[in-house]
Amino acid sequence: MTHATHAADAAGAAPRAPLDLLYSETEEELRSAVRDLLTARCGPASVLAGAESGHPHDPVLWGTLATSIGAAGLLVPEKLGGQGASHREAAVVLEELGRAVAPVPYLTSAVLATEILLGCDPDEVAPLLREVASGRQVCVPAVPLTLAPGAPLPGAVRDTGGGVLSGTVTSVADAVAADVLLVLADTGLYAVPAGPAQLTPRVPLDLTRPLADLTLDGAAGTRLADPGTARAAVAGALLSGAGLLASEQVGIAEWCLTETVGYVRGRHQFNRPVGSFQALKHRLARLWLDVASARAAARAAAAALAGGGADAPLTVAVAQAYCSGVAVRAAEECVQLHGGIGMTWEHPAHLYLKRAKADSLALGTAGHHRGLVAEFAELPAP
């Protein structure tokens, strides 16, 4: 018997079921549907064209993903108009979106905003949650993309009276695509129509996930939750977002590894495939091991979030501390081992490197999450 089993027996509780990291048949079917859609509608050429235009979001692609496949409502219970699925299914979608660096507001709307709304009183948020789950509205939380689980929540927005809000929030992801903004103010959580908000676009590292500074100057909002409930809901959403972001990072790393292996197999020097050189084989073998480990960490985080266990914060912190670096290294290897073509704007490798770098800052850096792991394990910093 394991120590965990002995502890459970001593406490009079049933031992915890082992963590299942494998993909179910339903999850594989969902992956196939999302991958087919992205292959047909989100090729590298279209993503590059959107990035160059400065308007990367593809509303037609988002509409199909959100409504035809039902991805926008995966985390929403069926009684509230969603699919009643779990974080495991949402993680599969994010893997595929990472593989395609898809310019859609899934992380911000279908994960972060949805989790915030689910943390509030269902009677207060049900109408908005149904709109988000159906894909009819894009809802984006007005928090900096870099805000991490366990970090102090911002208090820049004030209620000047009667739900009239004033303040500025920096680096809000996908605000340009939002129909509704979820604003955390000093008196609670508010739903604010995006129209009256003043957006100042920022130059993002990741051209497929635009950032903007949001200024509210007397904008009227609908109160959804009191301050305590609102802050708890935002904190919970940040935890879920960080855990599921690890799956997007796995998708990025997997694409980079697959494309690099294919390239070095076909690229010849001295009448031999470049991939047959021992030094490159060793580099790619190490990267394959890293990607496999990252997948296990990301799946563990998704499963822990789906199960709602007490160890979810630790599992999420471990996943982010590891997957963040793997995605960046895979993208760097992709650029370098593609040689000259990998350095050009025309090749999509730079999109993956930029998404990986941006993701390494989103929802907490690897260093922040390593600090959380140390806290959870009661290991003091040196």
C-alpha positions as CSV (number, residue, x, y, z in Angstrom):
1,M,0.0,0.0,0.0
2,T,1.2,3.5,-0.7
3,H,1.6,6.3,1.8
4,A,-1.4,8.0,0.3
5,T,-3.5,4.9,0.8
6,H,-2.3,4.6,4.4
7,A,-3.1,8.3,5.0
8,A,-6.6,7.8,3.5
9,D,-7.3,4.8,5.6
10,A,-6.1,6.6,8.8
11,A,-8.5,9.4,8.0
12,G,-11.3,7.1,7.3
13,A,-11.6,8.2,3.7
14,A,-11.5,6.3,0.5
15,P,-8.1,6.5,-1.4
16,R,-8.0,8.9,-4.3
17,A,-8.4,7.4,-7.8
18,P,-5.2,7.3,-9.8
19,L,-4.7,10.3,-12.2
20,D,-5.8,9.4,-15.7
21,L,-3.5,11.1,-18.3
22,L,-4.8,9.3,-21.3
23,Y,-7.3,10.8,-23.8
24,S,-10.8,9.4,-23.9
25,E,-12.5,8.4,-27.1
26,T,-14.7,11.6,-26.8
27,E,-11.6,13.7,-26.4
28,E,-10.0,12.2,-29.5
29,E,-13.2,12.9,-31.5
30,L,-13.2,16.5,-30.3
31,R,-9.5,16.8,-31.3
32,S,-10.2,15.4,-34.7
33,A,-13.1,17.9,-35.3
34,V,-11.1,20.9,-34.2
35,R,-8.0,19.8,-36.1
36,D,-10.0,19.3,-39.3
37,L,-11.5,22.8,-38.9
38,L,-8.2,24.4,-38.3
39,T,-6.5,22.6,-41.2
40,A,-9.2,23.8,-43.6
41,R,-9.6,27.3,-42.3
42,C,-6.5,28.3,-40.3
43,G,-3.5,27.5,-42.4
44,P,-0.1,29.3,-41.9
45,A,-0.8,31.6,-44.9
46,S,-4.0,32.9,-43.5
47,V,-2.6,33.4,-40.0
48,L,0.4,35.2,-41.5
49,A,-1.9,37.4,-43.6
50,G,-4.0,38.3,-40.5
51,A,-0.8,39.1,-38.5
52,E,0.5,41.4,-41.3
53,S,-2.8,43.2,-41.6
54,G,-2.9,44.1,-37.9
55,H,-6.4,42.5,-37.5
56,P,-5.6,38.9,-36.7
57,H,-8.9,37.8,-35.3
58,D,-11.0,35.6,-37.6
59,P,-14.6,36.0,-36.7
60,V,-15.8,33.4,-39.2
61,L,-13.4,30.8,-37.8
62,W,-14.4,31.7,-34.2
63,G,-18.1,31.4,-35.1
64,T,-17.6,27.9,-36.5
65,L,-15.4,26.7,-33.6
66,A,-17.8,28.3,-31.0
67,T,-21.1,27.2,-32.5
68,S,-20.8,24.3,-34.9
69,I,-18.3,22.5,-32.7
70,G,-19.6,24.0,-29.4
71,A,-16.2,24.8,-28.1
72,A,-17.3,28.1,-26.5
73,G,-19.5,26.3,-24.0
74,L,-17.5,23.3,-23.1
75,L,-17.0,24.4,-19.5
76,V,-20.6,25.6,-19.1
77,P,-23.2,23.2,-17.6
78,E,-25.9,22.1,-19.9
79,K,-28.7,23.8,-17.8
80,L,-27.0,27.1,-18.6
81,G,-26.7,26.4,-22.3
82,G,-23.3,24.8,-22.5
83,Q,-21.9,21.4,-23.2
84,G,-21.4,20.3,-19.7
85,A,-17.8,19.0,-20.4
86,S,-14.7,19.5,-18.2
87,H,-11.3,21.0,-18.3
88,R,-10.0,17.9,-20.0
89,E,-12.0,18.6,-23.1
90,A,-11.1,22.3,-23.0
91,A,-7.4,21.3,-22.8
92,V,-7.7,19.3,-26.0
93,V,-9.1,22.3,-27.8
94,L,-6.3,24.5,-26.6
95,E,-3.7,21.9,-27.7
96,E,-5.1,22.1,-31.2
97,L,-5.3,25.9,-31.1
98,G,-1.7,26.0,-30.0
99,R,-0.7,23.8,-32.9
100,A,-2.2,26.3,-35.3
101,V,-1.5,29.5,-33.4
102,A,-5.1,30.2,-34.1
103,P,-6.2,33.8,-33.8
104,V,-9.3,33.2,-31.8
105,P,-10.3,34.4,-28.3
106,Y,-10.8,31.0,-26.8
107,L,-8.5,31.3,-23.8
108,T,-9.9,34.7,-22.8
109,S,-13.6,34.1,-23.5
110,A,-14.3,30.4,-23.3
111,V,-11.9,29.8,-20.4
112,L,-11.1,32.9,-18.3
113,A,-14.3,34.9,-18.7
114,T,-16.4,31.7,-18.5
115,E,-14.7,30.6,-15.3
116,I,-15.2,34.0,-13.7
117,L,-18.9,33.9,-14.5
118,L,-19.2,30.3,-13.2
119,G,-17.7,31.6,-9.9
120,C,-20.6,34.1,-9.5
121,D,-24.3,33.6,-8.5
122,P,-25.9,31.6,-11.4
123,D,-29.0,33.7,-11.2
124,E,-27.0,36.9,-11.8
125,V,-24.9,35.7,-14.7
126,A,-27.1,33.1,-16.4
127,P,-28.2,35.4,-19.4
128,L,-24.6,36.5,-20.1
129,L,-23.3,33.0,-19.6
130,R,-25.8,31.6,-22.2
131,E,-24.6,34.2,-24.7
132,V,-21.0,33.3,-24.2
133,A,-21.6,29.6,-24.3
134,S,-23.5,29.9,-27.6
135,G,-20.7,31.9,-29.2
136,R,-23.1,34.9,-29.8
137,Q,-20.9,37.1,-27.7
138,V,-17.2,37.3,-26.9
139,C,-16.7,38.1,-23.2
140,V,-13.2,39.1,-22.1
141,P,-11.9,39.8,-18.6
142,A,-10.4,43.2,-18.1
143,V,-7.3,42.1,-16.4
144,P,-3.7,42.2,-17.6
145,L,-2.7,39.0,-19.5
146,T,0.4,38.7,-17.2
147,L,-1.7,38.5,-14.0
148,A,-0.8,35.3,-12.3
149,P,-2.6,32.9,-9.9
150,G,-1.7,33.9,-6.4
151,A,-0.7,37.4,-7.3
152,P,-2.5,40.4,-5.8
153,L,-5.5,41.4,-7.9
154,P,-5.5,44.9,-9.5
155,G,-7.7,47.6,-8.1
156,A,-7.4,50.3,-10.7
157,V,-11.1,50.6,-11.6
158,R,-13.4,52.5,-9.3
159,D,-17.2,52.7,-9.0
160,T,-18.0,56.4,-8.9
161,G,-21.6,55.6,-8.0
162,G,-24.4,53.5,-9.4
163,G,-22.1,51.2,-11.4
164,V,-20.5,54.1,-13.3
165,L,-16.8,53.0,-13.7
166,S,-13.6,54.8,-14.2
167,G,-10.0,53.6,-14.4
168,T,-7.4,52.0,-16.7
169,V,-6.4,48.4,-17.1
170,T,-3.3,47.7,-19.1
171,S,-2.4,44.7,-21.5
172,V,-5.9,43.3,-21.8
173,A,-5.8,40.4,-24.3
174,D,-8.4,40.1,-27.1
175,A,-10.2,43.3,-25.9
176,V,-10.5,44.3,-29.6
177,A,-12.6,41.3,-30.2
178,A,-14.8,41.6,-27.2
179,D,-18.5,42.4,-27.1
180,V,-18.6,42.5,-23.3
181,L,-15.8,43.2,-20.7
182,L,-15.8,41.8,-17.2
183,V,-14.4,44.5,-15.0
184,L,-13.2,44.0,-11.5
185,A,-13.9,47.2,-9.6
186,D,-13.7,48.2,-5.9
187,T,-17.4,47.4,-5.4
188,G,-17.5,44.1,-7.3
189,L,-17.6,42.6,-10.7
190,Y,-19.3,44.4,-13.6
191,A,-20.3,43.5,-17.1
192,V,-19.5,46.5,-19.4
193,P,-20.4,46.7,-23.1
194,A,-17.2,47.0,-25.1
195,G,-18.5,49.8,-27.2
196,P,-18.1,52.8,-24.8
197,A,-14.7,51.5,-23.6
198,Q,-11.6,53.3,-24.9
199,L,-9.0,50.9,-26.3
200,T,-5.4,51.8,-27.0
201,P,-3.7,49.0,-28.9
202,R,-0.3,48.0,-27.8
203,V,2.4,46.4,-29.9
204,P,2.3,42.8,-28.8
205,L,5.1,40.2,-29.2
206,D,2.5,37.7,-30.3
207,L,0.7,39.2,-33.3
208,T,-2.1,36.6,-33.1
209,R,-3.2,37.6,-29.6
210,P,-3.5,41.4,-29.6
211,L,-3.2,43.5,-26.5
212,A,-4.8,46.8,-25.6
213,D,-5.0,49.2,-22.7
214,L,-8.6,49.7,-21.6
215,T,-9.8,53.0,-20.2
216,L,-13.2,53.4,-18.7
217,D,-14.3,57.0,-18.2
218,G,-17.8,57.0,-16.8
219,A,-18.8,53.7,-18.5
220,A,-21.9,52.1,-17.1
221,G,-21.7,48.5,-16.0
222,T,-24.1,45.8,-14.7
223,R,-23.1,44.5,-11.3
224,L,-22.7,40.7,-11.3
225,A,-21.1,40.0,-7.9
226,D,-20.0,41.6,-4.7
227,P,-16.3,42.3,-4.1
228,G,-15.5,39.1,-2.1
229,T,-17.3,36.8,-4.7
230,A,-15.7,38.7,-7.6
231,R,-12.2,38.5,-6.3
232,A,-12.6,34.8,-5.6
233,A,-14.1,34.2,-9.0
234,V,-11.2,36.0,-10.7
235,A,-8.6,34.1,-8.7
236,G,-10.2,30.8,-9.6
237,A,-10.3,31.7,-13.3
238,L,-6.6,32.6,-13.2
239,L,-5.8,29.2,-11.8
240,S,-7.8,27.4,-14.5
241,G,-6.4,29.6,-17.2
242,A,-2.8,28.9,-16.2
243,G,-3.5,25.2,-16.0
244,L,-5.1,25.1,-19.5
245,L,-2.5,27.4,-21.0
246,A,-0.1,24.5,-20.4
247,S,-2.0,22.5,-23.0
248,E,-1.7,25.3,-25.5
249,Q,2.1,25.4,-24.9
250,V,2.2,21.6,-25.5
251,G,0.4,22.1,-28.8
252,I,3.0,24.8,-29.8
253,A,5.9,22.5,-28.9
254,E,4.4,19.5,-30.7
255,W,4.0,21.5,-33.9
256,C,7.5,22.8,-33.7
257,L,9.0,19.3,-33.1
258,T,6.9,17.7,-35.9
259,E,7.8,20.4,-38.4
260,T,11.5,20.3,-37.5
261,V,11.8,16.6,-37.8
262,G,10.1,16.6,-41.2
263,Y,12.4,19.4,-42.4
264,V,15.7,17.8,-41.3
265,R,14.6,14.5,-42.9
266,G,14.2,16.2,-46.3
267,R,17.1,18.7,-46.1
268,H,20.3,17.2,-47.5
269,Q,24.0,18.1,-47.0
270,F,26.9,16.1,-48.2
271,N,24.4,13.8,-49.9
272,R,22.9,12.9,-46.5
273,P,19.7,14.0,-44.7
274,V,20.6,16.6,-42.1
275,G,18.6,14.7,-39.6
276,S,21.0,11.8,-39.8
277,F,23.8,13.8,-38.2
278,Q,24.3,12.6,-34.7
279,A,24.3,16.0,-33.0
280,L,20.9,16.9,-34.5
281,K,19.5,13.5,-33.6
282,H,20.5,14.0,-30.0
283,R,19.0,17.5,-29.9
284,L,15.7,16.3,-31.3
285,A,15.6,13.2,-29.0
286,R,16.0,15.4,-26.0
287,L,13.3,17.7,-27.3
288,W,10.9,14.8,-27.9
289,L,11.4,13.7,-24.2
290,D,10.7,17.2,-23.0
291,V,7.5,17.4,-25.1
292,A,6.3,14.0,-23.8
293,S,7.0,15.2,-20.2
294,A,5.2,18.5,-20.9
295,R,2.2,16.7,-22.2
296,A,2.0,14.6,-19.0
297,A,2.3,17.7,-16.9
298,A,-0.4,19.5,-18.9
299,R,-2.7,16.5,-18.8
300,A,-2.3,16.2,-15.0
301,A,-3.2,19.9,-14.6
302,A,-6.3,19.5,-16.8
303,A,-7.4,16.4,-14.9
304,A,-6.8,18.0,-11.5
305,L,-8.9,21.0,-12.5
306,A,-11.6,18.8,-13.8
307,G,-11.6,16.8,-10.6
308,G,-11.6,19.9,-8.4
309,G,-9.1,18.4,-6.0
310,A,-7.2,20.2,-3.3
311,D,-3.9,19.5,-5.2
312,A,-5.0,21.4,-8.3
313,P,-3.0,24.6,-7.5
314,L,0.2,22.6,-7.0
315,T,-0.4,20.5,-10.2
316,V,-1.1,23.7,-12.2
317,A,2.0,25.4,-10.9
318,V,4.2,22.4,-11.8
319,A,2.7,22.3,-15.3
320,Q,3.3,26.0,-15.9
321,A,6.8,25.9,-14.5
322,Y,7.7,23.1,-16.9
323,C,5.6,23.6,-20.1
324,S,6.5,27.2,-20.5
325,G,10.1,26.6,-21.0
326,V,9.5,23.5,-23.2
327,A,7.4,25.5,-25.6
328,V,10.0,28.3,-25.9
329,R,12.9,25.8,-26.5
330,A,10.9,23.8,-29.1
331,A,10.2,27.0,-31.0
332,E,13.8,28.2,-30.8
333,E,15.0,24.8,-32.1
334,C,12.4,25.0,-34.9
335,V,13.8,28.4,-36.0
336,Q,17.4,27.4,-35.7
337,L,17.2,23.9,-37.3
338,H,15.2,25.3,-40.3
339,G,18.3,27.3,-41.1
340,G,17.9,30.4,-43.3
341,I,14.2,29.8,-44.1
342,G,13.4,29.7,-40.4
343,M,14.6,33.3,-40.0
344,T,12.2,34.7,-42.6
345,W,8.8,36.3,-42.1
346,E,7.3,34.1,-44.8
347,H,7.9,30.9,-42.8
348,P,5.4,30.5,-39.8
349,A,8.1,29.5,-37.3
350,H,8.4,33.0,-36.0
351,L,4.7,33.0,-35.1
352,Y,5.2,29.9,-32.9
353,L,8.3,31.5,-31.3
354,K,6.4,34.7,-30.5
355,R,3.3,32.8,-29.2
356,A,5.6,30.6,-27.0
357,K,7.5,33.6,-25.7
358,A,4.2,35.5,-25.0
359,D,2.7,32.5,-23.3
360,S,5.7,32.2,-21.1
361,L,4.7,35.6,-19.6
362,A,0.9,35.0,-19.6
363,L,-0.8,34.1,-16.4
364,G,2.5,34.0,-14.5
365,T,6.1,33.3,-15.5
366,A,7.8,30.0,-14.9
367,G,9.7,31.6,-12.1
368,H,6.5,32.7,-10.4
369,H,5.0,29.2,-10.7
370,R,8.3,27.7,-9.3
371,G,7.9,30.0,-6.4
372,L,4.3,28.7,-5.9
373,V,5.6,25.1,-6.0
374,A,8.1,26.0,-3.3
375,E,5.4,27.5,-1.1
376,F,3.0,24.5,-1.5
377,A,5.9,22.2,-0.7
378,E,6.9,24.4,2.2
379,L,10.4,24.9,0.8
380,P,11.7,28.3,1.8
381,A,13.5,30.4,-0.9
382,P,17.3,30.7,-0.5
